Amino acid sequence: MTLQLKGLLAGSDRPELGDACPIDRASSLVARRSTILLLREASYGTTRFDEFVTRTGLTESVTANQLRNLVSEGLLVKVPYQEPSQRQRFEYALTEAGHDLVPIVMALGEWGEKHRPRTNWLGLTHADCGARVHMALTCEAGHAVREPDVVVSLEHRQP
Amino acid sequence: MTLQLKGLLAGSDRPELGDACPIDRASSLVARRSTILLLREASYGTTRFDEFVTRTGLTESVTANQLRNLVSEGLLVKVPYQEPSQRQRFEYALTEAGHDLVPIVMALGEWGEKHRPRTNWLGLTHADCGARVHMALTCEAGHAVREPDVVVSLEHRQP
């Protein structure tokens, strides 16, 4: 029971998609543990370099490189701040593109909690009503959508 | 406007979470482009080694190593098959843990389509009603949940 395929995805002789596939484009960008941990921290409200280092356990060098990369990819924005009698520093905040990855990061947490449970328990709840929050595929008509009922279509964009 | 934090996540002196964080546990496993491409293909119905190689563009060696890794991590299961006058071979299918990652892979596609558009267009639709499919945070009371209304709680599991 897999997804249903249309367009360039149909047919068993389908070639490598490479850059034609937006899943590949996204994964080339985010498929790195350090990236996911920094996005997790940004979604938790961490803004400052030293806190990113402490809370992720990444080295200063990896943190600096990956923060720079996330800024250049447009997932974080760098904002100057200055405390009294200190030199100017920068803090980091999620852009819209960065915020759009937060549900994916939370869905990884939900998956980890279900399939790799340990001594700690991670729960996502809705602040307004207290009910548990899940990541789910839903359609614009409001239906919950099961995997076999998703049609994935890849097509040449109309000019 | 970030997530709301509770339990071990509350407090600005919060230390590195490391293995205590299920997001980290999941990302250590899936944060690799080759893994995401192989999961994409498995969700598209690809089962055989040669097809995984052709359709992902990964080398045979990377494909073999990563398929082995996905089997040992319990995301794929290996099933023997034999065609007439051929030696026994194996095909690969998603386990429940693997299927649970498919919405995340599709959400990466949705993100890539929105934030890294190219000449091809990826669309997800609901087979039953034709409406567009999105990945969204929803609560068990049926509300669509915005990022600032998600409470993330990490706690020691009760014995």
Boltz contact constraints between the chains, C-beta under 6 A:
constraints:
  - contact:
      token1: [A, 2]
      token2: [B, 43]
      max_distance: 6.0
  - contact:
      token1: [A, 2]
      token2: [B, 45]
      max_distance: 6.0
  - contact:
      token1: [A, 3]
      token2: [B, 43]
      max_distance: 6.0
  - contact:
      token1: [A, 4]
      token2: [B, 127]
      max_distance: 6.0
  - contact:
      token1: [A, 5]
      token2: [B, 44]
      max_distance: 6.0
  - contact:
      token1: [A, 16]
      token2: [B, 57]
      max_distance: 6.0
  - contact:
      token1: [A, 18]
      token2: [B, 57]
      max_distance: 6.0
  - contact:
      token1: [A, 20]
      token2: [B, 120]
      max_distance: 6.0
  - contact:
      token1: [A, 22]
      token2: [B, 109]
      max_distance: 6.0
  - contact:
      token1: [A, 22]
      token2: [B, 112]
      max_distance: 6.0
  - contact:
      token1: [A, 22]
      token2: [B, 113]
      max_distance: 6.0
  - contact:
      token1: [A, 22]
      token2: [B, 122]
      max_distance: 6.0
  - contact:
      token1: [A, 23]
      token2: [B, 40]
      max_distance: 6.0
  - contact:
      token1: [A, 23]
      token2: [B, 108]
      max_distance: 6.0
  - contact:
      token1: [A, 23]
      token2: [B, 109]
      max_distance: 6.0
  - contact:
      token1: [A, 25]
      token2: [B, 112]
      max_distance: 6.0
  - contact:
      token1: [A, 25]
      token2: [B, 116]
      max_distance: 6.0
  - contact:
      token1: [A, 26]
      token2: [B, 108]
      max_distance: 6.0
  - contact:
      token1: [A, 26]
      token2: [B, 111]
      max_distance: 6.0
  - contact:
      token1: [A, 26]
      token2: [B, 112]
      max_distance: 6.0
  - contact:
      token1: [A, 27]
      token2: [B, 33]
      max_distance: 6.0
  - contact:
      token1: [A, 27]
      token2: [B, 36]
      max_distance: 6.0
  - contact:
      token1: [A, 27]
      token2: [B, 108]
      max_distance: 6.0
  - contact:
      token1: [A, 28]
      token2: [B, 33]
      max_distance: 6.0
  - contact:
      token1: [A, 31]
      token2: [B, 31]
      max_distance: 6.0
  - contact:
      token1: [A, 31]
      token2: [B, 32]
      max_distance: 6.0
  - contact:
      token1: [A, 31]
      token2: [B, 33]
      max_distance: 6.0
  - contact:
      token1: [A, 31]
      token2: [B, 36]
      max_distance: 6.0
  - contact:
      token1: [A, 32]
      token2: [B, 31]
      max_distance: 6.0
  - contact:
      token1: [A, 33]
      token2: [B, 27]
      max_distance: 6.0
  - contact:
      token1: [A, 33]
      token2: [B, 28]
      max_distance: 6.0
  - contact:
      token1: [A, 33]
      token2: [B, 31]
      max_distance: 6.0
  - contact:
      token1: [A, 36]
      token2: [B, 27]
      max_distance: 6.0
  - contact:
      token1: [A, 36]
      token2: [B, 31]
      max_distance: 6.0
  - contact:
      token1: [A, 40]
      token2: [B, 23]
      max_distance: 6.0
  - contact:
      token1: [A, 43]
      token2: [B, 2]
      max_distance: 6.0
  - contact:
      token1: [A, 43]
      token2: [B, 3]
      max_distance: 6.0
  - contact:
      token1: [A, 44]
      token2: [B, 5]
      max_distance: 6.0
  - contact:
      token1: [A, 45]
      token2: [B, 2]
      max_distance: 6.0
  - contact:
      token1: [A, 57]
      token2: [B, 16]
      max_distance: 6.0
  - contact:
      token1: [A, 57]
      token2: [B, 18]
      max_distance: 6.0
  - contact:
      token1: [A, 97]
      token2: [B, 115]
      max_distance: 6.0
  - contact:
      token1: [A, 100]
      token2: [B, 111]
      max_distance: 6.0
  - contact:
      token1: [A, 102]
      token2: [B, 147]
      max_distance: 6.0
  - contact:
      token1: [A, 103]
      token2: [B, 137]
      max_distance: 6.0
  - contact:
      token1: [A, 104]
      token2: [B, 104]
      max_distance: 6.0
  - contact:
      token1: [A, 104]
      token2: [B, 107]
      max_distance: 6.0
  - contact:
      token1: [A, 107]
      token2: [B, 104]
      max_distance: 6.0
  - contact:
      token1: [A, 108]
      token2: [B, 23]
      max_distance: 6.0
  - contact:
      token1: [A, 108]
      token2: [B, 26]
      max_distance: 6.0
  - contact:
      token1: [A, 108]
      token2: [B, 27]
      max_distance: 6.0
  - contact:
      token1: [A, 109]
      token2: [B, 22]
      max_distance: 6.0
  - contact:
      token1: [A, 109]
      token2: [B, 23]
      max_distance: 6.0
  - contact:
      token1: [A, 111]
      token2: [B, 26]
      max_distance: 6.0
  - contact:
      token1: [A, 111]
      token2: [B, 100]
      max_distance: 6.0
  - contact:
      token1: [A, 112]
      token2: [B, 22]
      max_distance: 6.0
  - contact:
      token1: [A, 112]
      token2: [B, 25]
      max_distance: 6.0
  - contact:
      token1: [A, 112]
      token2: [B, 26]
      max_distance: 6.0
  - contact:
      token1: [A, 113]
      token2: [B, 22]
      max_distance: 6.0
  - contact:
      token1: [A, 115]
      token2: [B, 97]
      max_distance: 6.0
  - contact:
      token1: [A, 116]
      token2: [B, 25]
      max_distance: 6.0
  - contact:
      token1: [A, 119]
      token2: [B, 157]
      max_distance: 6.0
  - contact:
      token1: [A, 120]
      token2: [B, 20]
      max_distance: 6.0
  - contact:
      token1: [A, 120]
      token2: [B, 154]
      max_distance: 6.0
  - contact:
      token1: [A, 121]
      token2: [B, 155]
      max_distance: 6.0
  - contact:
      token1: [A, 121]
      token2: [B, 157]
      max_distance: 6.0
  - contact:
      token1: [A, 122]
      token2: [B, 22]
      max_distance: 6.0
  - contact:
      token1: [A, 122]
      token2: [B, 154]
      max_distance: 6.0
  - contact:
      token1: [A, 123]
      token2: [B, 153]
      max_distance: 6.0
  - contact:
      token1: [A, 124]
      token2: [B, 150]
      max_distance: 6.0
  - contact:
      token1: [A, 124]
      token2: [B, 152]
      max_distance: 6.0
  - contact:
      token1: [A, 125]
      token2: [B, 151]
      max_distance: 6.0
  - contact:
      token1: [A, 126]
      token2: [B, 139]
      max_distance: 6.0
  - contact:
      token1: [A, 126]
      token2: [B, 145]
      max_distance: 6.0
  - contact:
      token1: [A, 127]
      token2: [B, 4]
      max_distance: 6.0
  - contact:
      token1: [A, 127]
      token2: [B, 149]
      max_distance: 6.0
  - contact:
      token1: [A, 127]
      token2: [B, 151]
      max_distance: 6.0
  - contact:
      token1: [A, 128]
      token2: [B, 149]
      max_distance: 6.0
  - contact:
      token1: [A, 129]
      token2: [B, 141]
      max_distance: 6.0
  - contact:
      token1: [A, 131]
      token2: [B, 139]
      max_distance: 6.0
  - contact:
      token1: [A, 131]
      token2: [B, 140]
      max_distance: 6.0
  - contact:
      token1: [A, 131]
      token2: [B, 141]
      max_distance: 6.0
  - contact:
      token1: [A, 132]
      token2: [B, 140]
      max_distance: 6.0
  - contact:
      token1: [A, 133]
      token2: [B, 137]
      max_distance: 6.0
  - contact:
      token1: [A, 133]
      token2: [B, 139]
      max_distance: 6.0
  - contact:
      token1: [A, 133]
      token2: [B, 145]
      max_distance: 6.0
  - contact:
      token1: [A, 133]
      token2: [B, 150]
      max_distance: 6.0
  - contact:
      token1: [A, 135]
      token2: [B, 137]
      max_distance: 6.0
  - contact:
      token1: [A, 136]
      token2: [B, 138]
      max_distance: 6.0
  - contact:
      token1: [A, 137]
      token2: [B, 103]
      max_distance: 6.0
  - contact:
      token1: [A, 137]
      token2: [B, 133]
      max_distance: 6.0
  - contact:
      token1: [A, 137]
      token2: [B, 135]
      max_distance: 6.0
  - contact:
      token1: [A, 138]
      token2: [B, 136]
      max_distance: 6.0
  - contact:
      token1: [A, 139]
      token2: [B, 126]
      max_distance: 6.0
  - contact:
      token1: [A, 139]
      token2: [B, 131]
      max_distance: 6.0
  - contact:
      token1: [A, 139]
      token2: [B, 133]
      max_distance: 6.0
  - contact:
      token1: [A, 140]
      token2: [B, 131]
      max_distance: 6.0
  - contact:
      token1: [A, 140]
      token2: [B, 132]
      max_distance: 6.0
  - contact:
      token1: [A, 141]
      token2: [B, 129]
      max_distance: 6.0
  - contact:
      token1: [A, 141]
      token2: [B, 131]
      max_distance: 6.0
  - contact:
      token1: [A, 145]
      token2: [B, 126]
      max_distance: 6.0
  - contact:
      token1: [A, 145]
      token2: [B, 133]
      max_distance: 6.0
  - contact:
      token1: [A, 147]
      token2: [B, 102]
      max_distance: 6.0
  - contact:
      token1: [A, 149]
      token2: [B, 127]
      max_distance: 6.0
  - contact:
      token1: [A, 149]
      token2: [B, 128]
      max_distance: 6.0
  - contact:
      token1: [A, 150]
      token2: [B, 124]
      max_distance: 6.0
  - contact:
      token1: [A, 150]
      token2: [B, 133]
      max_distance: 6.0
  - contact:
      token1: [A, 151]
      token2: [B, 125]
      max_distance: 6.0
  - contact:
      token1: [A, 151]
      token2: [B, 127]
      max_distance: 6.0
  - contact:
      token1: [A, 152]
      token2: [B, 124]
      max_distance: 6.0
  - contact:
      token1: [A, 153]
      token2: [B, 123]
      max_distance: 6.0
  - contact:
      token1: [A, 154]
      token2: [B, 120]
      max_distance: 6.0
  - contact:
      token1: [A, 154]
      token2: [B, 122]
      max_distance: 6.0
  - contact:
      token1: [A, 155]
      token2: [B, 121]
      max_distance: 6.0
  - contact:
      token1: [A, 157]
      token2: [B, 119]
      max_distance: 6.0
  - contact:
      token1: [A, 157]
      token2: [B, 121]
      max_distance: 6.0
